C-alpha cells in the first residue's frame, strides 16, 4: 500500500501545535517576567530610601 502524505496538512498541524503551546507559554513568561521586574524595582526603591534616610 502506498502512503501519500499531504504536506500542507502536516505543516498546518505543526503550526497549530506551535500556536496552542506557544500562546500559553508566552502568557506565563510575561507574568513571571513582570513579577521579577517588580521585585527588582522594589529592591531598588528600598536601597534608595535607605540612602535618603542616611542624609
C-alpha positions as semicolon CSV with decimal commas, in nm:
position;residue;x (nm);y (nm);z (nm)
1;X;0,000;0,000;0,000
2;X;0,132;0,341;-0,097
3;X;0,129;0,607;0,174
4;X;0,053;0,953;0,041
5;X;0,131;1,243;0,272
6;X;-0,035;1,577;0,213
7;X;0,243;1,813;0,327
8;X;0,004;2,107;0,351
9;X;-0,189;1,925;0,624
10;X;0,134;1,835;0,803
11;X;0,252;2,197;0,802
12;X;-0,091;2,318;0,919
13;X;-0,094;2,069;1,208
14;X;0,258;2,171;1,316
15;X;0,172;2,541;1,307
16;X;-0,145;2,476;1,506
17;X;0,051;2,277;1,764
18;X;0,311;2,553;1,800
19;X;0,039;2,816;1,843
20;X;-0,151;2,610;2,101
21;X;0,165;2,557;2,306
22;X;0,323;2,895;2,235
23;X;0,043;3,130;2,342
24;X;0,008;2,992;2,698
25;X;0,388;2,975;2,726
26;X;0,417;3,342;2,631
27;X;0,150;3,439;2,884
28;X;0,331;3,252;3,161
29;X;0,664;3,406;3,055
30;X;0,525;3,761;3,070
31;X;0,368;3,701;3,413
32;X;0,691;3,562;3,557
33;X;0,895;3,838;3,395
34;X;0,672;4,114;3,531
35;X;0,692;3,968;3,883
36;X;1,070;3,953;3,860
37;X;1,087;4,313;3,737
38;X;0,854;4,429;4,015
39;X;1,076;4,266;4,278
40;X;1,384;4,433;4,128
41;X;1,215;4,773;4,132
42;X;1,106;4,725;4,493
43;X;1,464;4,636;4,591
44;X;1,599;4,946;4,416
45;X;1,338;5,160;4,592
46;X;1,438;5,015;4,929
47;X;1,803;5,094;4,862
48;X;1,717;5,449;4,755
49;X;1,503;5,503;5,065
50;X;1,790;5,378;5,280
51;X;2,034;5,615;5,110
52;X;1,792;5,907;5,150
53;X;1,741;5,837;5,519
54;X;2,118;5,845;5,582
55;X;2,138;6,213;5,481
